[in-house]
Structure formats: structure tokens, C-alpha cells
């Protein structure tokens, strides 16, 4: 499992009930954020990064532990199919009866600056994949502020008559402010 991101603390708390242990709620330490390096403490006990597996016909199978993936590679039973995300492809045929990966649930933790995403195994509660999506909200707001400053400066200039444009600002149905629209499109795409 990837280091616990601050935006995913809520998901982990829900999975483990209550506040959880200190190892579950801490991050792996990012020096540029002023957080100390925690070594291996950032990973919850009993969890690890999962390796994705597909069969010979590229149908997804249940993710496996890195130790099992290493053994499959050294025994020649699998090969690396993709590096991002790291995925193995099996060299032997898997029967159709065995191709039923366990159901995964998508968890989304929306935040003001970062949205956390996680794929959680419904039966065991293990996090199979986790990521953060950084929003462009502050960038969008800065550009809107710059546009506003330019518009106001243009109005203050002594130039030829420019008709007022105030009655063409009708908002369509379902309109959202640009910062919220940007956040929504970041998470959806």
C-alpha cells in the first residue's frame, strides 16, 4: 500500500473503526511539507502495496502481495506487463471459473485542495490502490482575479466610449463557480 495520504485518513479511520492506531493515521513523512521521515511506520500493520495481475487474455485477477509477485517472476510463471501501475501478466491459462476478482469499492475523500481516492477490497477492507488529486482551485482563482484587475484597469482608461456590458451575465441551469467546476472536472477525469 502507498503511504497514507492526509486526505485518506478518513477512509482508513472508517475501515479500522474509530481513530485507528497512530501508525494508520500518520503519513510517510514528506520533508517539503515539514513532516519528519517515519521510515516504515507510515504503512498500516499488515498492509502492503498490492501488485496487479492479469491472465493471458488480459482479464483482471485479484491483486497479490509483492512477495507472491516476486515468486511468480522468479519461477517464470509471470512477466511484467506494465510498469505504471505495476502489473504482472500470467504465462499460464486461467480457467473462467477462477476469473472472479473480489469486489472493490471506490472511496473518494473530497478536500478543499486535495481529493483522496482509494480502491478498497469490500471483504477484507485492504486498500488495493490509493492516490491524491491536487486541485487547481487556487490557480483558477488567481487567473480570475487577474482578469478582473485587467477589466477594471480597462474601464479606468481614458479611451473612446465603450458601451457597458452588464446585462449579458445570465447563468445557465446547473451553473457552478469556476473554482468548483475545476475541482469537479479534476476528480472526474
VEXMAR-157849 format. One line per 4 residues: number of its first residue (from 1); their letters; for each residue x, y, z of C-alpha. Coordinates in pm, whole numbers, plus 50000, padded with zeros to 5 digits. Example, Ala and Ser with C-alpha at 12.3 -4.5 7.8 and 13.67 -1.06 7.14 Angstrom:
<sites>
1) AS) 51230/49550/50780  51367/49894/50714
</sites>
This chain:
<sites>
1) XXXX) 50000/50000/50000  50121/50350/49926  50193/50582/50219  49880/50707/50388
5) XXXX) 49795/51044/50241  49637/51302/50473  49325/51312/50255  49276/50937/50301
9) XXXX) 49287/50937/50679  48907/50941/50688  48886/50628/50471  49134/50443/50691
13) XXXX) 48951/50551/51005  48624/50419/50862  48785/50087/50770  48958/50031/51103
17) XXXX) 48688/50187/51321  48730/50495/51534  49052/50692/51540  49267/50394/51448
21) XXXX) 49621/50342/51561  49891/50607/51532  50059/50411/51252  49739/50415/51049
25) XXXX) 49677/50789/51068  50036/50911/51017  50184/50992/50681  50510/50852/50550
29) XXXX) 50679/51188/50602  50732/51448/50335  51027/51676/50415  50899/51954/50185
33) XXXX) 50582/51970/50396  50782/51985/50717  50688/51629/50818  50957/51404/50963
37) XXXX) 51052/51084/50783  50882/50798/50965  51060/50509/50800  50825/50214/50760
41) XXXX) 50582/50346/51023  50367/50514/50756  50229/50178/50644  49948/50025/50849
45) XXXX) 50042/49696/51008  49953/49400/50789  49913/49609/50472  50147/49637/50176
49) XXXX) 50150/49774/49825  49942/49543/49607  50062/49418/49268  49802/49394/48994
53) XXXX) 49771/49070/48797  49606/48987/48464  49568/48649/48297  49691/48553/47949
57) XXXX) 49380/48710/47792  49439/49033/47988  49139/48990/48217  49198/49135/48564
61) XXXX) 49256/48898/48854  49274/48977/49225  49580/49185/49320  49853/48996/49503
65) XXXX) 50116/49070/49767  50461/49181/49641  50622/48865/49785  50391/48646/49578
69) XXXX) 50461/48863/49273  50838/48817/49326  50793/48442/49350  50582/48435/49030
73) XXXX) 50853/48631/48849  51146/48420/48973  50964/48094/48898  50893/48215/48543
77) XXXX) 50516/48188/48589  50456/48558/48516  50613/48851/48335  50595/49228/48384
81) XXXX) 50315/49363/48166  50315/49730/48273  50536/49938/48498  50280/50211/48576
85) XXXX) 50076/50080/48759  50297/49778/48815  50110/49483/48663  50202/49120/48600
89) XXXX) 50069/48901/48322  50049/48529/48391  50207/48286/48145  49960/48004/48208
93) XXXX) 49593/47991/48116  49345/48053/48398  49007/47880/48386  48699/48100/48355
97) XXXX) 48576/47975/48693  48884/48127/48860  48848/48470/48697  48630/48640/48955
101) XXXX) 48829/48912/49132  48696/49022/49466  48469/49327/49453  48641/49660/49510
105) XXXX) 48480/49980/49629  48593/50327/49524  48630/50567/49816  48653/50941/49750
109) XXXX) 48757/51189/50016  48698/51540/49875  48903/51816/50026  48948/52185/49956
113) XXXX) 49295/52148/49799  49339/51771/49751  49095/51485/49684  49191/51139/49803
117) XXXX) 49098/50832/49603  49120/50470/49717  49017/50126/49594  48920/49916/49894
121) XXXX) 48854/49542/49899  48497/49505/50028  48554/49173/50202  48888/49232/50376
125) XXXX) 48897/49612/50394  49252/49626/50250  49340/49926/50037  49438/49796/49693
129) XXXX) 49524/50138/49546  49544/50494/49675  49613/50831/49513  49572/51204/49556
133) XXXX) 49434/51450/49302  49559/51806/49355  49304/52070/49264  49376/52376/49054
137) XXXX) 49136/52590/49258  49395/52848/49362  49527/52874/49005  49177/52929/48871
141) XXXX) 49104/53190/49137  49431/53373/49062  49355/53389/48692  49002/53514/48755
145) XXXX) 49143/53783/48985  49392/53885/48714  49110/53908/48458  48912/54124/48700
149) XXXX) 49209/54358/48754  49263/54394/48377  48894/54463/48322  48884/54730/48592
153) XXXX) 49202/54891/48459  49050/54898/48109  48744/55078/48245  48959/55342/48414
157) XXXX) 49149/55433/48095  49050/55744/47906  48960/55584/47576  48674/55620/47334
161) XXXX) 48329/55534/47457  48284/55166/47526  47926/55058/47594  47855/54898/47929
165) XXXX) 47822/54522/47936  47632/54427/48247  47313/54268/48116  47482/53974/47941
169) XXXX) 47574/53780/48252  47289/53529/48268  47393/53195/48419  47270/52873/48266
173) XXXX) 47096/52593/48456  47334/52396/48681  47599/52670/48681  47891/52628/48924
177) XXXX) 48162/52881/49011  48480/52823/48806  48683/52704/49106  48423/52437/49193
181) XXXX) 48384/52344/48826  48761/52292/48805  48764/52077/49120  48480/51861/48989
185) XXXX) 48641/51810/48648  48977/51724/48812  48819/51445/49014  48603/51310/48731
189) X) 48876/51299/48464
</sites>
